[in-house]
Protein backbone atom coordinates (compact mmCIF):
# COMPACT_ATOMS: atom_id res chain seq x y z
CA UNK A 1 0.00 0.00 0.00
CA UNK A 2 1.33 3.44 -0.93
CA UNK A 3 0.73 6.79 0.70
CA UNK A 4 -1.46 7.74 -2.27
CA UNK A 5 -4.10 5.14 -1.46
CA UNK A 6 -7.08 6.64 0.32
CA UNK A 7 -8.35 5.06 3.52
CA UNK A 8 -11.97 3.95 3.10
CA UNK A 9 -14.22 2.54 5.81
CA UNK A 10 -17.33 0.55 4.89
CA UNK A 11 -20.63 0.57 6.80
CA UNK A 12 -22.75 -2.58 6.64
CA UNK A 13 -25.82 -4.10 8.25
CA UNK A 14 -26.00 -7.54 6.64
CA UNK A 15 -24.22 -9.87 4.25
CA UNK A 16 -21.86 -7.21 2.89
CA UNK A 17 -21.62 -8.48 -0.69
CA UNK A 18 -20.81 -5.00 -2.02
CA UNK A 19 -18.29 -4.62 0.80
CA UNK A 20 -16.66 -7.85 -0.39
CA UNK A 21 -16.47 -6.44 -3.92
CA UNK A 22 -14.68 -3.35 -2.62
CA UNK A 23 -12.27 -5.44 -0.57
CA UNK A 24 -11.48 -7.56 -3.63
CA UNK A 25 -10.88 -4.49 -5.78
CA UNK A 26 -8.62 -2.94 -3.15
CA UNK A 27 -6.33 -5.97 -3.27
CA UNK A 28 -5.08 -4.76 -6.65
CA UNK A 29 -1.89 -2.71 -6.14
CA UNK A 30 -3.01 0.00 -8.57
CA UNK A 31 -6.39 0.53 -6.91
CA UNK A 32 -6.50 4.03 -5.34
CA UNK A 33 -8.15 2.98 -2.07
CA UNK A 34 -7.55 0.60 0.80
CA UNK A 35 -10.38 -0.71 2.96
CA UNK A 36 -9.16 0.31 6.38
CA UNK A 37 -12.11 -0.93 8.42
CA UNK A 38 -15.70 -2.13 8.52
CA UNK A 39 -18.38 -0.83 10.89
CA UNK A 40 -21.68 -2.62 11.46
CA UNK A 41 -24.76 -1.66 13.45
CA UNK A 42 -25.71 -5.35 13.59
CA UNK A 43 -23.78 -7.79 15.78
CA UNK A 44 -24.90 -10.69 13.58
CA UNK A 45 -24.08 -9.17 10.21
CA UNK A 46 -22.65 -11.91 7.98
CA UNK A 47 -20.32 -9.40 6.37
CA UNK A 48 -18.28 -9.12 9.56
CA UNK A 49 -16.95 -12.64 9.08
CA UNK A 50 -16.16 -11.88 5.44
CA UNK A 51 -14.21 -8.77 6.37
CA UNK A 52 -12.32 -10.55 9.15
CA UNK A 53 -11.42 -13.41 6.79
CA UNK A 54 -9.83 -10.81 4.51
CA UNK A 55 -7.86 -9.21 7.32
CA UNK A 56 -9.98 -6.07 7.52
CA UNK A 57 -10.51 -4.70 11.07
CA UNK A 58 -14.15 -4.64 12.20
CA UNK A 59 -16.11 -2.67 14.77
CA UNK A 60 -19.68 -3.33 15.88
CA UNK A 61 -21.66 -0.31 17.04
CA UNK A 62 -25.00 -1.84 17.97
CA UNK A 63 -28.09 0.37 17.77
CA UNK A 64 -29.54 -0.97 20.99
CA UNK A 65 -26.61 0.38 22.99
CA UNK A 66 -27.53 4.01 22.31
CA UNK A 67 -30.45 6.18 23.32
CA UNK A 68 -30.98 7.85 19.95
CA UNK A 69 -29.73 8.01 16.39
CA UNK A 70 -27.43 10.96 16.96
CA UNK A 71 -25.65 9.21 19.84
CA UNK A 72 -25.33 6.09 17.72
CA UNK A 73 -23.91 8.05 14.81
CA UNK A 74 -21.43 9.79 17.11
CA UNK A 75 -20.15 6.36 18.15
CA UNK A 76 -19.86 5.34 14.49
CA UNK A 77 -17.95 8.54 13.80
CA UNK A 78 -15.57 7.66 16.63
CA UNK A 79 -15.05 4.23 15.09
CA UNK A 80 -14.26 5.85 11.73
CA UNK A 81 -11.75 8.12 13.44
CA UNK A 82 -10.17 5.03 15.02
CA UNK A 83 -9.72 3.58 11.53
CA UNK A 84 -8.32 6.94 10.31
CA UNK A 85 -10.85 6.82 7.50
CA UNK A 86 -10.79 9.51 4.81
CA UNK A 87 -13.87 8.28 2.94
CA UNK A 88 -16.93 6.19 3.82
CA UNK A 89 -18.77 3.70 1.61
CA UNK A 90 -22.23 2.50 2.64
CA UNK A 91 -22.77 -1.09 1.54
CA UNK A 92 -26.18 -2.28 2.62
CA UNK A 93 -26.23 -0.06 5.69
CA UNK A 94 -29.91 -0.17 6.63
CA UNK A 95 -30.35 2.85 8.86
CA UNK A 96 -30.76 6.49 7.94
CA UNK A 97 -27.87 8.58 9.20
CA UNK A 98 -28.40 11.77 11.18
CA UNK A 99 -27.99 15.13 9.48
CA UNK A 100 -24.95 16.22 11.56
CA UNK A 101 -23.12 13.00 10.70
CA UNK A 102 -23.95 13.32 7.00
CA UNK A 103 -22.88 16.96 6.89
CA UNK A 104 -19.53 16.10 8.47
CA UNK A 105 -18.83 13.46 5.82
CA UNK A 106 -20.63 15.08 2.89
CA UNK A 107 -18.61 14.79 -0.29
CA UNK A 108 -16.60 11.96 1.26
CA UNK A 109 -19.41 9.43 1.79
CA UNK A 110 -21.08 7.41 -0.96
CA UNK A 111 -23.81 4.81 -1.23
CA UNK A 112 -24.99 2.24 -3.75
CA UNK A 113 -28.73 1.99 -4.36
CA UNK A 114 -30.45 -0.84 -6.29
CA UNK A 115 -32.35 1.35 -8.75
CA UNK A 116 -31.73 3.99 -11.38
CA UNK A 117 -32.12 7.09 -9.27
CA UNK A 118 -34.01 9.36 -9.01
CA UNK A 119 -36.57 6.58 -9.61
CA UNK A 120 -37.50 4.17 -6.80
CA UNK A 121 -35.88 5.67 -3.75
CA UNK A 122 -36.15 3.59 -0.58
CA UNK A 123 -36.96 -0.10 -0.28
CA UNK A 124 -38.51 -2.79 -2.52
CA UNK A 125 -36.96 -1.26 -5.62
CA UNK A 126 -37.11 -4.37 -7.82
CA UNK A 127 -40.77 -5.08 -7.12
CA UNK A 128 -41.65 -1.46 -7.74
CA UNK A 129 -39.74 -1.44 -11.04
CA UNK A 130 -41.65 -4.53 -12.18
CA UNK A 131 -44.98 -3.06 -11.05
CA UNK A 132 -44.22 0.12 -12.99
CA UNK A 133 -43.54 -1.82 -16.18
CA UNK A 134 -39.94 -0.60 -16.48
CA UNK A 135 -37.95 -1.92 -19.43
CA UNK A 136 -34.61 -0.92 -17.90
CA UNK A 137 -33.59 -1.20 -14.26
CA UNK A 138 -30.26 -1.00 -12.50
CA UNK A 139 -28.20 0.56 -9.74
CA UNK A 140 -26.71 3.92 -8.81
CA UNK A 141 -23.71 5.09 -6.81
CA UNK A 142 -24.29 8.53 -5.35
CA UNK A 143 -22.98 10.93 -2.75
CA UNK A 144 -24.85 10.74 0.55
CA UNK A 145 -26.88 13.78 1.61
CA UNK A 146 -29.33 14.18 4.50
CA UNK A 147 -32.33 13.26 2.35
CA UNK A 148 -32.62 9.54 1.62
CA UNK A 149 -31.24 8.40 -1.76
CA UNK A 150 -31.13 11.98 -3.01
CA UNK A 151 -27.44 12.83 -3.37
CA UNK A 152 -25.66 13.66 -6.64
CA UNK A 153 -25.15 10.67 -8.91
CA UNK A 154 -21.61 9.44 -9.60
CA UNK A 155 -22.23 6.38 -11.81
CA UNK A 156 -25.02 4.05 -12.91
CA UNK A 157 -25.39 0.59 -14.41
CA UNK A 158 -28.42 -0.79 -16.26
CA UNK A 159 -29.90 -4.17 -17.15
CA UNK A 160 -32.93 -5.01 -19.28
CA UNK A 161 -36.11 -6.06 -17.52
CA UNK A 162 -37.12 -9.37 -19.10
CA UNK A 163 -40.71 -10.35 -19.73
CA UNK A 164 -40.46 -13.35 -17.40
CA UNK A 165 -38.53 -11.58 -14.65
CA UNK A 166 -39.46 -12.07 -11.04
CA UNK A 167 -38.40 -9.79 -8.23
CA UNK A 168 -35.73 -12.34 -7.31
CA UNK A 169 -34.31 -12.82 -10.81
CA UNK A 170 -34.15 -9.09 -11.45
CA UNK A 171 -32.51 -8.47 -8.08
CA UNK A 172 -29.89 -11.11 -8.87
CA UNK A 173 -28.90 -9.48 -12.16
CA UNK A 174 -28.78 -6.02 -10.64
CA UNK A 175 -26.62 -7.26 -7.76
CA UNK A 176 -24.02 -8.58 -10.19
CA UNK A 177 -23.81 -5.10 -11.70
CA UNK A 178 -23.58 -3.52 -8.26
CA UNK A 179 -20.46 -5.56 -7.58
CA UNK A 180 -18.88 -4.19 -10.77
CA UNK A 181 -20.08 -0.60 -10.47
CA UNK A 182 -19.24 0.16 -6.85
CA UNK A 183 -15.46 -0.43 -7.12
CA UNK A 184 -15.37 1.72 -10.26
CA UNK A 185 -17.24 4.59 -8.57
CA UNK A 186 -15.11 4.42 -5.42
CA UNK A 187 -11.97 4.54 -7.55
CA UNK A 188 -13.27 7.66 -9.32
CA UNK A 189 -13.82 9.31 -5.95
CA UNK A 190 -10.46 8.37 -4.49
CA UNK A 191 -8.64 9.31 -7.71
CA UNK A 192 -10.21 12.75 -7.58
CA UNK A 193 -12.09 12.14 -10.83
CA UNK A 194 -15.49 12.61 -9.18
CA UNK A 195 -16.22 15.18 -6.50
CA UNK A 196 -19.27 16.83 -5.02
CA UNK A 197 -19.74 20.55 -5.49
CA UNK A 198 -22.98 22.00 -4.17
CA UNK A 199 -25.79 19.75 -5.35
CA UNK A 200 -23.84 18.33 -8.28
CA UNK A 201 -21.20 15.74 -9.08
CA UNK A 202 -18.26 17.20 -10.99
CA UNK A 203 -16.42 14.72 -13.16
CA UNK A 204 -12.76 15.29 -13.94
CA UNK A 205 -10.65 15.70 -15.92
CA UNK A 206 -12.51 18.40 -17.76
CA UNK A 207 -13.39 17.49 -21.32
CA UNK A 208 -14.13 13.83 -20.56
CA UNK A 209 -13.19 11.74 -23.57
CA UNK A 210 -15.74 9.42 -25.14
CA UNK A 211 -13.52 6.42 -24.45
CA UNK A 212 -13.95 7.01 -20.71
CA UNK A 213 -17.75 7.07 -20.78
CA UNK A 214 -18.06 3.49 -19.52
CA UNK A 215 -16.60 4.61 -16.18
CA UNK A 216 -19.81 6.47 -15.45
CA UNK A 217 -22.50 4.51 -17.31
CA UNK A 218 -22.59 0.72 -17.66
CA UNK A 219 -24.96 -1.41 -19.69
CA UNK A 220 -24.85 -4.99 -21.04
CA UNK A 221 -22.37 -5.35 -23.90
CA UNK A 222 -21.40 -1.71 -23.53
CA UNK A 223 -19.42 -1.69 -20.28
CA UNK A 224 -16.02 -2.27 -21.89
CA UNK A 225 -16.75 -0.85 -25.34
CA UNK A 226 -15.62 2.53 -26.59
CA UNK A 227 -19.01 4.20 -26.82
CA UNK A 228 -20.10 7.77 -26.32
CA UNK A 229 -22.48 8.80 -23.57
CA UNK A 230 -25.01 9.67 -26.29
CA UNK A 231 -24.81 6.09 -27.64
CA UNK A 232 -25.40 4.72 -24.16
CA UNK A 233 -28.32 7.05 -23.57
CA UNK A 234 -29.97 5.77 -26.76
CA UNK A 235 -29.39 2.11 -25.97
CA UNK A 236 -32.51 0.14 -25.09
CA UNK A 237 -32.01 -3.61 -24.47
C-alpha positions as CSV (number, residue, x, y, z in Angstrom):
1,X,0.0,0.0,0.0
2,X,1.3,3.4,-0.9
3,X,0.7,6.8,0.7
4,X,-1.5,7.7,-2.3
5,X,-4.1,5.1,-1.5
6,X,-7.1,6.6,0.3
7,X,-8.3,5.1,3.5
8,X,-12.0,3.9,3.1
9,X,-14.2,2.5,5.8
10,X,-17.3,0.6,4.9
11,X,-20.6,0.6,6.8
12,X,-22.8,-2.6,6.6
13,X,-25.8,-4.1,8.3
14,X,-26.0,-7.5,6.6
15,X,-24.2,-9.9,4.2
16,X,-21.9,-7.2,2.9
17,X,-21.6,-8.5,-0.7
18,X,-20.8,-5.0,-2.0
19,X,-18.3,-4.6,0.8
20,X,-16.7,-7.8,-0.4
21,X,-16.5,-6.4,-3.9
22,X,-14.7,-3.3,-2.6
23,X,-12.3,-5.4,-0.6
24,X,-11.5,-7.6,-3.6
25,X,-10.9,-4.5,-5.8
26,X,-8.6,-2.9,-3.1
27,X,-6.3,-6.0,-3.3
28,X,-5.1,-4.8,-6.7
29,X,-1.9,-2.7,-6.1
30,X,-3.0,0.0,-8.6
31,X,-6.4,0.5,-6.9
32,X,-6.5,4.0,-5.3
33,X,-8.1,3.0,-2.1
34,X,-7.6,0.6,0.8
35,X,-10.4,-0.7,3.0
36,X,-9.2,0.3,6.4
37,X,-12.1,-0.9,8.4
38,X,-15.7,-2.1,8.5
39,X,-18.4,-0.8,10.9
40,X,-21.7,-2.6,11.5
41,X,-24.8,-1.7,13.4
42,X,-25.7,-5.3,13.6
43,X,-23.8,-7.8,15.8
44,X,-24.9,-10.7,13.6
45,X,-24.1,-9.2,10.2
46,X,-22.7,-11.9,8.0
47,X,-20.3,-9.4,6.4
48,X,-18.3,-9.1,9.6
49,X,-16.9,-12.6,9.1
50,X,-16.2,-11.9,5.4
51,X,-14.2,-8.8,6.4
52,X,-12.3,-10.5,9.2
53,X,-11.4,-13.4,6.8
54,X,-9.8,-10.8,4.5
55,X,-7.9,-9.2,7.3
56,X,-10.0,-6.1,7.5
57,X,-10.5,-4.7,11.1
58,X,-14.2,-4.6,12.2
59,X,-16.1,-2.7,14.8
60,X,-19.7,-3.3,15.9
61,X,-21.7,-0.3,17.0
62,X,-25.0,-1.8,18.0
63,X,-28.1,0.4,17.8
64,X,-29.5,-1.0,21.0
65,X,-26.6,0.4,23.0
66,X,-27.5,4.0,22.3
67,X,-30.4,6.2,23.3
68,X,-31.0,7.9,20.0
69,X,-29.7,8.0,16.4
70,X,-27.4,11.0,17.0
71,X,-25.6,9.2,19.8
72,X,-25.3,6.1,17.7
73,X,-23.9,8.1,14.8
74,X,-21.4,9.8,17.1
75,X,-20.2,6.4,18.2
76,X,-19.9,5.3,14.5
77,X,-17.9,8.5,13.8
78,X,-15.6,7.7,16.6
79,X,-15.0,4.2,15.1
80,X,-14.3,5.8,11.7
81,X,-11.8,8.1,13.4
82,X,-10.2,5.0,15.0
83,X,-9.7,3.6,11.5
84,X,-8.3,6.9,10.3
85,X,-10.8,6.8,7.5
86,X,-10.8,9.5,4.8
87,X,-13.9,8.3,2.9
88,X,-16.9,6.2,3.8
89,X,-18.8,3.7,1.6
90,X,-22.2,2.5,2.6
91,X,-22.8,-1.1,1.5
92,X,-26.2,-2.3,2.6
93,X,-26.2,-0.1,5.7
94,X,-29.9,-0.2,6.6
95,X,-30.3,2.8,8.9
96,X,-30.8,6.5,7.9
97,X,-27.9,8.6,9.2
98,X,-28.4,11.8,11.2
99,X,-28.0,15.1,9.5
100,X,-24.9,16.2,11.6
101,X,-23.1,13.0,10.7
102,X,-23.9,13.3,7.0
103,X,-22.9,17.0,6.9
104,X,-19.5,16.1,8.5
105,X,-18.8,13.5,5.8
106,X,-20.6,15.1,2.9
107,X,-18.6,14.8,-0.3
108,X,-16.6,12.0,1.3
109,X,-19.4,9.4,1.8
110,X,-21.1,7.4,-1.0
111,X,-23.8,4.8,-1.2
112,X,-25.0,2.2,-3.7
113,X,-28.7,2.0,-4.4
114,X,-30.5,-0.8,-6.3
115,X,-32.4,1.4,-8.8
116,X,-31.7,4.0,-11.4
117,X,-32.1,7.1,-9.3
118,X,-34.0,9.4,-9.0
119,X,-36.6,6.6,-9.6
120,X,-37.5,4.2,-6.8
121,X,-35.9,5.7,-3.8
122,X,-36.1,3.6,-0.6
123,X,-37.0,-0.1,-0.3
124,X,-38.5,-2.8,-2.5
125,X,-37.0,-1.3,-5.6
126,X,-37.1,-4.4,-7.8
127,X,-40.8,-5.1,-7.1
128,X,-41.6,-1.5,-7.7
129,X,-39.7,-1.4,-11.0
130,X,-41.7,-4.5,-12.2
131,X,-45.0,-3.1,-11.1
132,X,-44.2,0.1,-13.0
133,X,-43.5,-1.8,-16.2
134,X,-39.9,-0.6,-16.5
135,X,-38.0,-1.9,-19.4
136,X,-34.6,-0.9,-17.9
137,X,-33.6,-1.2,-14.3
138,X,-30.3,-1.0,-12.5
139,X,-28.2,0.6,-9.7
140,X,-26.7,3.9,-8.8
141,X,-23.7,5.1,-6.8
142,X,-24.3,8.5,-5.4
143,X,-23.0,10.9,-2.8
144,X,-24.9,10.7,0.6
145,X,-26.9,13.8,1.6
146,X,-29.3,14.2,4.5
147,X,-32.3,13.3,2.4
148,X,-32.6,9.5,1.6
149,X,-31.2,8.4,-1.8
150,X,-31.1,12.0,-3.0
151,X,-27.4,12.8,-3.4
152,X,-25.7,13.7,-6.6
153,X,-25.1,10.7,-8.9
154,X,-21.6,9.4,-9.6
155,X,-22.2,6.4,-11.8
156,X,-25.0,4.1,-12.9
157,X,-25.4,0.6,-14.4
158,X,-28.4,-0.8,-16.3
159,X,-29.9,-4.2,-17.1
160,X,-32.9,-5.0,-19.3
161,X,-36.1,-6.1,-17.5
162,X,-37.1,-9.4,-19.1
163,X,-40.7,-10.4,-19.7
164,X,-40.5,-13.3,-17.4
165,X,-38.5,-11.6,-14.7
166,X,-39.5,-12.1,-11.0
167,X,-38.4,-9.8,-8.2
168,X,-35.7,-12.3,-7.3
169,X,-34.3,-12.8,-10.8
170,X,-34.2,-9.1,-11.5
171,X,-32.5,-8.5,-8.1
172,X,-29.9,-11.1,-8.9
173,X,-28.9,-9.5,-12.2
174,X,-28.8,-6.0,-10.6
175,X,-26.6,-7.3,-7.8
176,X,-24.0,-8.6,-10.2
177,X,-23.8,-5.1,-11.7
178,X,-23.6,-3.5,-8.3
179,X,-20.5,-5.6,-7.6
180,X,-18.9,-4.2,-10.8
181,X,-20.1,-0.6,-10.5
182,X,-19.2,0.2,-6.8
183,X,-15.5,-0.4,-7.1
184,X,-15.4,1.7,-10.3
185,X,-17.2,4.6,-8.6
186,X,-15.1,4.4,-5.4
187,X,-12.0,4.5,-7.5
188,X,-13.3,7.7,-9.3
189,X,-13.8,9.3,-5.9
190,X,-10.5,8.4,-4.5
191,X,-8.6,9.3,-7.7
192,X,-10.2,12.8,-7.6
193,X,-12.1,12.1,-10.8
194,X,-15.5,12.6,-9.2
195,X,-16.2,15.2,-6.5
196,X,-19.3,16.8,-5.0
197,X,-19.7,20.6,-5.5
198,X,-23.0,22.0,-4.2
199,X,-25.8,19.8,-5.3
200,X,-23.8,18.3,-8.3
201,X,-21.2,15.7,-9.1
202,X,-18.3,17.2,-11.0
203,X,-16.4,14.7,-13.2
204,X,-12.8,15.3,-13.9
205,X,-10.7,15.7,-15.9
206,X,-12.5,18.4,-17.8
207,X,-13.4,17.5,-21.3
208,X,-14.1,13.8,-20.6
209,X,-13.2,11.7,-23.6
210,X,-15.7,9.4,-25.1
211,X,-13.5,6.4,-24.4
212,X,-14.0,7.0,-20.7
213,X,-17.8,7.1,-20.8
214,X,-18.1,3.5,-19.5
215,X,-16.6,4.6,-16.2
216,X,-19.8,6.5,-15.5
217,X,-22.5,4.5,-17.3
218,X,-22.6,0.7,-17.7
219,X,-25.0,-1.4,-19.7
220,X,-24.9,-5.0,-21.0
221,X,-22.4,-5.4,-23.9
222,X,-21.4,-1.7,-23.5
223,X,-19.4,-1.7,-20.3
224,X,-16.0,-2.3,-21.9
225,X,-16.8,-0.9,-25.3
226,X,-15.6,2.5,-26.6
227,X,-19.0,4.2,-26.8
228,X,-20.1,7.8,-26.3
229,X,-22.5,8.8,-23.6
230,X,-25.0,9.7,-26.3
231,X,-24.8,6.1,-27.6
232,X,-25.4,4.7,-24.2
233,X,-28.3,7.1,-23.6
234,X,-30.0,5.8,-26.8
235,X,-29.4,2.1,-26.0
236,X,-32.5,0.1,-25.1
237,X,-32.0,-3.6,-24.5
